Amino acid sequence: MAVGAPIWLVLSSAAASTDGPGSERCRSLGFGPSLLCTSCTKLGEHVGKDSTLVEECAGCCTDEAQRASHFAKAVLDVCK
């Protein structure tokens, strides 16, 4: 049985690294699916960059570049 333990640890840590925004783990930690990574950076300024909370936040956030929207055109209406 001792041989199976290291394999289980590797598999469980691989599963944990696939958590992302909106995952059950992130929701249970209190992070919503719209969490941006800049919020985690700001959190680190207050609780310390090496905090476990900041690491959990970073695992559940979405980078702003991934959320950027591009539009084919825009219309600007100016009322006088």
Backbone torsions as a table, in degrees:
resi	resn	phi	psi	omega
1	MET	NA	-26.7	-178.2
2	ALA	-65.7	-27.3	-179.9
3	VAL	-70.3	-34.8	-178.3
4	GLY	-72.6	-23.5	-176.9
5	ALA	-61.3	-48.7	179.6
6	PRO	-61.9	-35.4	178.8
7	ILE	-65.9	-42.1	179.0
8	TRP	-62.2	-40.3	179.2
9	LEU	-63.7	-40.1	178.9
10	VAL	-65.6	-43.5	-179.7
11	LEU	-66.9	-39.9	-179.5
12	SER	-68.9	-37.2	178.5
13	SER	-72.0	-30.6	175.8
14	ALA	-68.3	-38.5	178.3
15	ALA	-66.7	-37.6	-179.9
16	ALA	-67.0	-32.4	-178.4
17	SER	-74.8	-13.5	179.1
18	THR	-87.7	-4.7	176.2
19	ASP	-63.3	144.1	178.8
20	GLY	-150.4	-170.7	-178.6
21	PRO	-53.5	130.4	177.3
22	GLY	85.5	-2.1	-179.8
23	SER	-70.8	161.5	179.6
24	GLU	-60.1	-41.2	179.6
25	ARG	-61.4	-44.9	-179.4
26	CYS	-64.8	-40.2	177.9
27	ARG	-64.1	-39.7	-180.0
28	SER	-67.9	-24.9	176.5
29	LEU	-82.8	-10.4	178.1
30	GLY	98.8	10.1	180.0
31	PHE	-98.0	129.7	179.8
32	GLY	-85.5	167.5	-177.7
33	PRO	-70.0	-15.0	-179.0
34	SER	-97.5	12.9	-179.5
35	LEU	-64.7	125.5	177.9
36	LEU	-98.0	147.2	-177.2
37	CYS	-63.6	-25.2	176.4
38	THR	-64.2	-30.1	176.7
39	SER	-65.6	-36.5	178.2
40	CYS	-67.9	-36.7	177.2
41	THR	-63.6	-44.3	178.4
42	LYS	-65.5	-37.7	176.5
43	LEU	-60.4	-41.2	178.9
44	GLY	-61.7	-29.4	177.7
45	GLU	-67.5	-24.9	-176.1
46	HIS	-99.2	-35.3	-176.6
47	VAL	-107.8	-6.3	-178.5
48	GLY	102.9	135.5	-175.2
49	LYS	-64.5	-26.5	-176.3
50	ASP	-91.4	9.4	-178.4
51	SER	-69.8	144.6	176.0
52	THR	-61.3	-34.5	179.3
53	LEU	-60.6	-40.9	179.5
54	VAL	-67.3	-39.1	177.6
55	GLU	-63.8	-43.1	177.8
56	GLU	-64.1	-40.9	178.4
57	CYS	-61.0	-45.7	-179.4
58	ALA	-63.5	-29.8	178.4
59	GLY	-76.3	-13.3	-176.1
60	CYS	-115.6	4.6	-174.8
61	CYS	-98.8	165.5	176.9
62	THR	-114.9	131.4	177.7
63	ASP	-68.9	141.0	-178.4
64	GLU	-59.3	-32.9	-179.4
65	ALA	-64.7	-30.5	178.6
66	GLN	-75.0	-23.0	-177.4
67	ARG	-94.8	-4.4	-176.7
68	ALA	-64.6	139.3	178.2
69	SER	-109.9	141.7	177.1
70	HIS	-119.3	136.8	-177.7
71	PHE	-119.2	147.2	-179.4
72	ALA	-68.9	-36.2	178.8
73	LYS	-159.3	168.4	177.2
74	ALA	-136.8	150.0	178.3
75	VAL	-119.6	128.3	179.3
76	LEU	-110.9	114.8	176.7
77	ASP	-99.9	126.8	179.3
78	VAL	-113.2	121.0	178.0
79	CYS	-96.8	136.0	-180.0
80	LYS	-104.1	NA	NA
